[in-house]
Amino acid sequence: MNLDDLYRQHVNDLYRYLFSLSKDHYTAEDLVQEAFYRAYLQMEDYEFQNIKAWLFKVAYHAFIDYNRKHKRVTLSDKLSYSMEHSQTPEKDFLDREGFKMLLSCIHTLPENEKHAILLCDLHQLHYQEAADVLDLKLNTLKSHVFRGRKKLIEMIKERRIRDDR
């Protein structure tokens, strides 16, 4: 498979992942390009069993390097959210708000739990793939996912209780 095919097939997934980490459209676009540039440089040296997981790992490391270099957090209320089914504007609005709330809760989690939840639940990588991306042991990743989900459930329950009052 050549780089153009890989790009077309995985650019949206990588963009959404990097956007969820950086919370900035332009940073995510730059990091996607950096990830594919790094992938291009390394492609001939590797044999791949799961190219998607490897691209997520390259993207993750590009994000980590970017953070080390810039040492800043960019906050934004913008959110890229795609709707597969046509819905009413009200339903679309409620879905977007619910997704924003979920992302804001995810971003309050500790770093390892946040990355584990984003990779496994939002981007649907298998546990082993996510563990490889984050350079963690499989059981450690599962612990982070479990703890993160448990904390998210509690945050959502508390928010619902507050909203019902």
Backbone bond lengths (Angstrom), bond angles and torsions (degrees), N, CA, C in turn:
res aa  C-N    CA-C-N  psi(-1)  N-CA   C-N-CA  omega(-1)  CA-C   N-CA-C  phi
1 M - - - 1.450 - - 1.532 107.85 -
2 N 1.329 116.81 134.19 1.457 118.56 -178.96 1.527 110.88 -91.46
3 L 1.322 115.66 171.81 1.456 121.39 -174.67 1.533 112.39 -64.89
4 D 1.320 117.78 -35.94 1.471 120.01 178.82 1.525 111.46 -61.75
5 D 1.326 116.65 -42.89 1.465 120.21 178.36 1.524 110.68 -65.07
6 L 1.334 116.24 -43.38 1.464 120.25 178.05 1.524 110.97 -60.31
7 Y 1.323 115.29 -42.45 1.458 119.79 -179.25 1.527 110.49 -61.06
8 R 1.313 116.77 -51.08 1.470 120.36 -178.93 1.526 111.68 -60.41
9 Q 1.305 116.35 -37.64 1.454 120.58 -175.29 1.538 112.70 -75.90
10 H 1.341 118.12 -33.51 1.470 119.83 -170.35 1.529 115.09 -119.79
11 V 1.314 118.97 -1.56 1.465 120.06 -175.47 1.526 112.26 -61.19
12 N 1.304 118.49 -40.93 1.465 120.51 -178.49 1.525 112.06 -67.02
13 D 1.341 116.94 -41.49 1.464 120.06 178.34 1.527 110.92 -63.37
14 L 1.331 116.21 -45.10 1.461 119.06 179.95 1.521 111.41 -65.59
15 Y 1.330 116.00 -39.80 1.470 118.91 178.46 1.527 110.36 -61.10
16 R 1.337 117.93 -48.19 1.467 120.58 -179.06 1.528 110.88 -60.86
17 Y 1.325 116.72 -40.52 1.463 120.18 179.17 1.521 110.52 -64.43
18 L 1.317 117.04 -48.92 1.464 120.27 -178.24 1.529 111.55 -68.80
19 F 1.329 117.48 -32.59 1.460 120.22 175.59 1.524 110.10 -66.17
20 S 1.332 116.81 -40.49 1.462 119.47 179.68 1.525 111.22 -65.99
21 L 1.328 117.66 -26.42 1.463 120.81 176.81 1.530 111.78 -82.88
22 S 1.322 116.40 -46.27 1.465 119.75 -173.22 1.521 113.51 -87.80
23 K 1.324 117.46 -25.33 1.464 124.45 -178.11 1.526 111.82 61.95
24 D 1.316 117.18 25.14 1.459 121.13 179.95 1.522 109.00 -142.30
25 H 1.337 116.07 126.81 1.460 121.94 -176.81 1.526 111.77 -59.03
26 Y 1.323 117.00 -49.13 1.462 120.70 -175.23 1.523 112.14 -68.16
27 T 1.313 116.60 -38.30 1.462 120.36 176.91 1.519 109.94 -64.85
28 A 1.324 116.46 -43.50 1.466 120.16 179.17 1.525 110.97 -61.74
29 E 1.336 117.08 -42.47 1.465 119.71 177.88 1.527 111.15 -61.69
30 D 1.326 116.32 -44.55 1.466 120.21 179.10 1.526 110.93 -62.21
31 L 1.314 116.16 -41.94 1.466 119.89 -178.92 1.523 111.73 -68.81
32 V 1.326 117.94 -34.53 1.468 120.31 175.31 1.522 109.43 -61.25
33 Q 1.331 115.94 -45.93 1.466 119.56 179.12 1.533 110.91 -62.96
34 E 1.317 116.09 -41.76 1.467 120.09 177.85 1.527 110.98 -62.57
35 A 1.323 116.53 -41.69 1.465 120.31 179.83 1.525 111.06 -62.92
36 F 1.330 116.89 -44.29 1.467 118.99 179.44 1.529 111.68 -70.08
37 Y 1.312 117.64 -31.65 1.465 120.35 175.30 1.531 109.92 -64.39
38 R 1.336 115.86 -46.25 1.468 120.09 177.93 1.522 110.84 -63.21
39 A 1.320 116.05 -39.45 1.467 120.02 178.68 1.519 110.13 -62.49
40 Y 1.319 116.36 -42.83 1.464 120.91 179.00 1.529 110.75 -59.28
41 L 1.330 116.25 -42.40 1.464 120.47 -179.06 1.530 112.57 -66.41
42 Q 1.324 117.00 -29.61 1.458 121.18 -173.96 1.524 114.27 -103.12
43 M 1.326 117.85 -9.82 1.466 120.75 -171.64 1.523 114.14 -57.74
44 E 1.289 118.14 -41.18 1.455 119.92 -174.95 1.526 112.81 -73.34
45 D 1.328 117.44 -17.31 1.453 121.55 -177.57 1.525 113.48 -86.83
46 Y 1.323 117.88 -9.62 1.457 121.06 -173.03 1.525 111.50 -123.60
47 E 1.332 113.70 151.33 1.457 120.99 167.68 1.521 105.72 -108.33
48 F 1.315 116.70 131.56 1.457 120.33 -171.19 1.513 111.80 -108.96
49 Q 1.331 113.89 136.60 1.453 119.22 169.78 1.525 109.35 -100.52
50 N 1.340 116.34 -34.54 1.455 120.51 177.24 1.522 108.44 -137.49
51 I 1.293 115.99 97.02 1.461 122.12 -175.16 1.524 111.45 -66.90
52 K 1.342 117.86 -35.29 1.459 120.87 -178.73 1.524 111.04 -62.30
53 A 1.313 117.01 -47.22 1.467 120.48 179.37 1.528 110.59 -62.51
54 W 1.334 116.58 -39.57 1.463 119.95 179.41 1.528 110.28 -65.14
55 L 1.334 118.05 -40.93 1.466 120.75 178.02 1.528 111.37 -64.43
56 F 1.342 117.45 -38.47 1.458 120.46 176.14 1.531 110.26 -63.27
57 K 1.322 116.48 -37.71 1.465 120.09 178.60 1.524 110.23 -65.73
58 V 1.309 117.20 -44.30 1.468 121.30 177.61 1.529 109.41 -60.85
59 A 1.335 117.44 -44.05 1.462 121.97 179.85 1.533 110.78 -64.15
60 Y 1.315 116.91 -42.20 1.465 121.44 178.37 1.523 110.64 -59.43
61 H 1.330 116.23 -45.39 1.466 119.73 -179.81 1.528 111.38 -68.29
62 A 1.323 118.29 -32.94 1.464 120.82 174.60 1.532 109.64 -63.97
63 F 1.333 116.76 -40.32 1.464 120.95 177.94 1.525 110.97 -64.90
64 I 1.327 116.75 -45.23 1.473 120.81 179.29 1.525 109.87 -60.18
65 D 1.325 117.46 -45.56 1.466 121.05 178.88 1.526 111.12 -62.16
66 Y 1.325 116.28 -40.94 1.459 120.57 177.85 1.529 110.35 -61.03
67 N 1.324 117.10 -45.66 1.467 120.70 179.59 1.514 111.68 -62.47
68 R 1.308 117.14 -42.11 1.464 119.92 178.44 1.522 110.62 -61.43
69 K 1.311 115.23 -39.73 1.459 120.23 -177.22 1.531 111.67 -71.80
70 H 1.317 117.23 -40.37 1.462 120.34 -173.58 1.525 114.24 -98.70
71 K 1.314 117.86 -23.75 1.476 122.74 176.92 1.524 112.54 44.57
72 R 1.309 115.78 48.35 1.456 119.06 177.75 1.518 108.74 -146.37
73 V 1.310 115.41 160.94 1.456 121.72 176.96 1.514 107.73 -116.68
74 T 1.313 116.55 129.48 1.453 121.39 178.21 1.514 108.34 -103.50
75 L 1.319 116.77 121.99 1.451 120.62 179.06 1.513 109.26 -104.24
76 S 1.293 115.11 139.26 1.460 120.22 -179.75 1.514 108.96 -149.63
77 D 1.327 116.05 145.07 1.457 120.64 176.12 1.512 111.58 -89.69
78 K 1.335 117.06 -6.15 1.459 120.07 -178.54 1.520 108.98 -73.28
79 L 1.312 115.50 148.00 1.450 120.79 -178.89 1.509 109.24 -146.92
80 S 1.327 114.91 129.27 1.454 119.14 176.30 1.522 107.13 -89.90
81 Y 1.270 116.95 118.25 1.451 121.87 -174.80 1.520 107.98 -137.76
82 S 1.308 117.57 119.85 1.463 118.78 -178.31 1.525 110.10 -103.91
83 M 1.298 114.46 138.59 1.456 120.86 178.86 1.517 108.58 -107.03
84 E 1.318 116.54 125.66 1.453 119.67 -179.06 1.525 111.43 -83.89
85 H 1.311 117.00 -30.25 1.457 120.80 -177.43 1.523 108.66 -112.61
86 S 1.308 115.38 142.56 1.462 117.67 176.20 1.527 107.69 -73.14
87 Q 1.325 115.19 133.84 1.447 120.93 -176.81 1.513 108.39 -134.24
88 T 1.297 114.96 176.40 1.453 119.14 174.62 1.519 108.52 -72.13
89 P 1.303 118.23 155.24 1.472 120.11 178.37 1.533 112.28 -59.51
90 E 1.324 116.50 -34.49 1.460 119.98 179.90 1.524 111.08 -66.18
91 K 1.325 116.09 -44.85 1.464 120.75 179.24 1.532 110.27 -65.04
92 D 1.307 115.98 -41.18 1.460 121.08 177.91 1.527 110.10 -60.25
93 F 1.334 117.10 -45.44 1.459 122.06 179.39 1.529 111.03 -61.33
94 L 1.336 116.70 -46.80 1.462 120.52 -179.78 1.526 111.67 -63.56
95 D 1.337 116.99 -39.56 1.459 120.43 177.22 1.520 111.19 -63.26
96 R 1.316 116.54 -43.25 1.471 120.71 179.47 1.521 110.63 -63.50
97 E 1.317 116.84 -44.12 1.460 120.43 -179.81 1.527 111.09 -64.75
98 G 1.331 116.82 -40.97 1.455 120.26 177.19 1.518 111.56 -63.36
99 F 1.326 116.32 -40.26 1.461 120.90 178.54 1.521 110.54 -67.03
100 K 1.332 117.22 -40.63 1.469 120.59 176.67 1.524 110.73 -61.49
101 M 1.341 116.04 -42.21 1.457 120.25 179.25 1.525 110.27 -62.53
102 L 1.332 115.95 -44.04 1.463 120.23 179.34 1.529 110.66 -61.42
103 L 1.334 117.09 -45.98 1.463 119.93 179.02 1.522 111.86 -63.11
104 S 1.328 117.02 -39.35 1.467 118.58 178.71 1.524 110.59 -65.07
105 C 1.320 117.69 -36.56 1.467 120.88 175.59 1.530 110.74 -66.58
106 I 1.312 116.66 -42.94 1.463 120.54 179.75 1.520 110.28 -60.13
107 H 1.319 117.11 -39.24 1.463 120.21 -176.85 1.525 113.20 -74.38
108 T 1.328 117.75 -6.87 1.471 119.54 174.01 1.524 111.37 -89.12
109 L 1.322 117.08 -10.79 1.461 121.27 179.93 1.525 110.73 -72.00
110 P 1.338 117.22 157.85 1.461 119.81 172.30 1.536 110.28 -58.63
111 E 1.324 116.98 153.56 1.464 122.88 -172.76 1.536 113.47 -50.84
112 N 1.319 118.45 -50.29 1.466 120.50 -177.12 1.521 111.81 -63.07
113 E 1.318 116.84 -41.43 1.467 120.35 179.13 1.529 110.28 -67.77
114 K 1.322 116.82 -40.83 1.466 121.09 179.50 1.529 110.33 -60.55
115 H 1.327 117.30 -49.41 1.463 120.55 -179.04 1.532 111.11 -64.52
116 A 1.308 117.37 -39.50 1.464 120.48 179.65 1.528 111.15 -63.63
117 I 1.328 116.89 -43.87 1.469 121.23 179.06 1.525 110.28 -65.20
118 L 1.331 117.58 -45.16 1.461 120.60 -179.23 1.523 111.12 -60.43
119 L 1.319 117.27 -44.93 1.465 120.20 -177.51 1.525 112.55 -71.71
120 C 1.323 116.37 -45.22 1.477 119.60 -174.23 1.527 112.85 -80.67
121 D 1.306 117.70 -43.70 1.457 120.20 -173.19 1.528 113.47 -92.75
122 L 1.317 117.89 -44.34 1.456 119.15 -178.75 1.518 112.76 -83.14
123 H 1.325 117.36 -37.12 1.468 120.17 -177.69 1.523 113.04 -105.49
124 Q 1.308 116.68 2.22 1.462 124.65 170.10 1.529 114.43 54.87
125 L 1.322 116.10 38.87 1.464 118.57 171.36 1.518 108.10 -80.12
126 H 1.318 116.43 149.48 1.462 120.53 174.32 1.517 108.44 -67.90
127 Y 1.335 115.62 158.32 1.454 119.85 -178.30 1.529 112.10 -55.13
128 Q 1.310 117.00 -45.73 1.463 119.70 -177.60 1.529 110.87 -64.52
129 E 1.321 116.75 -38.64 1.462 120.24 178.34 1.529 110.45 -63.84
130 A 1.325 116.67 -45.17 1.461 120.62 179.15 1.530 110.67 -64.76
131 A 1.323 116.69 -39.18 1.468 120.24 177.57 1.525 110.63 -61.95
132 D 1.317 116.51 -40.31 1.466 120.37 177.27 1.524 111.45 -65.23
133 V 1.329 116.85 -41.33 1.460 120.67 179.28 1.523 110.71 -60.47
134 L 1.326 116.46 -43.62 1.462 121.65 -175.55 1.526 113.15 -90.33
135 D 1.324 117.32 1.43 1.477 122.49 -177.01 1.523 111.53 55.10
136 L 1.330 115.44 48.04 1.460 121.93 178.16 1.519 109.59 -119.42
137 K 1.329 115.54 158.90 1.466 119.59 171.26 1.526 107.51 -73.35
138 L 1.324 115.86 152.84 1.459 121.22 -176.12 1.532 111.58 -57.19
139 N 1.325 117.81 -47.06 1.467 120.44 -178.74 1.527 112.15 -65.50
140 T 1.317 116.48 -34.15 1.464 119.87 176.90 1.523 109.96 -64.81
141 L 1.329 116.77 -44.37 1.463 120.38 177.80 1.526 110.36 -60.79
142 K 1.321 117.04 -44.81 1.469 120.14 179.86 1.527 111.01 -60.08
143 S 1.330 116.70 -38.03 1.469 120.54 177.11 1.522 110.92 -63.92
144 H 1.336 116.77 -42.49 1.464 120.36 178.96 1.533 110.51 -64.27
145 V 1.320 117.35 -42.00 1.469 120.65 178.63 1.526 109.86 -63.74
146 F 1.314 117.20 -45.46 1.460 121.49 -179.02 1.528 110.91 -60.91
147 R 1.339 115.93 -49.80 1.466 119.68 -179.28 1.533 111.01 -64.38
148 G 1.320 116.51 -41.20 1.462 120.35 179.61 1.514 112.22 -62.70
149 R 1.330 116.33 -44.92 1.469 119.82 178.79 1.523 111.12 -62.85
150 K 1.330 115.87 -41.30 1.462 120.78 -179.74 1.535 110.22 -61.90
151 K 1.333 116.75 -44.13 1.460 120.64 178.64 1.525 110.98 -66.34
152 L 1.333 117.20 -39.62 1.471 120.24 178.47 1.514 111.55 -62.37
153 I 1.316 116.69 -43.31 1.468 120.63 179.05 1.518 110.17 -60.24
154 E 1.335 117.33 -43.27 1.462 120.58 179.26 1.524 111.54 -64.79
155 M 1.339 117.11 -42.06 1.473 120.47 178.59 1.522 111.10 -62.16
156 I 1.323 116.54 -42.19 1.467 120.29 -178.87 1.525 110.39 -68.29
157 K 1.341 117.22 -39.99 1.466 120.04 176.94 1.524 110.65 -61.39
158 E 1.343 116.80 -44.90 1.468 120.51 179.48 1.524 111.13 -63.01
159 R 1.307 117.07 -40.50 1.465 121.03 -179.56 1.524 110.46 -66.00
160 R 1.332 117.38 -40.13 1.469 120.39 177.94 1.526 111.79 -64.12
161 I 1.343 114.86 -41.10 1.468 118.85 178.25 1.526 110.15 -61.84
162 R 1.339 117.12 -43.86 1.469 121.19 178.32 1.531 110.96 -63.56
163 D 1.324 116.78 -40.86 1.464 119.88 -178.08 1.527 112.52 -70.74
164 D 1.335 117.85 -27.48 1.453 120.97 -179.29 1.521 112.21 -77.09
165 R 1.308 117.00 -16.66 1.477 119.56 -177.25 1.478 111.58 -77.37
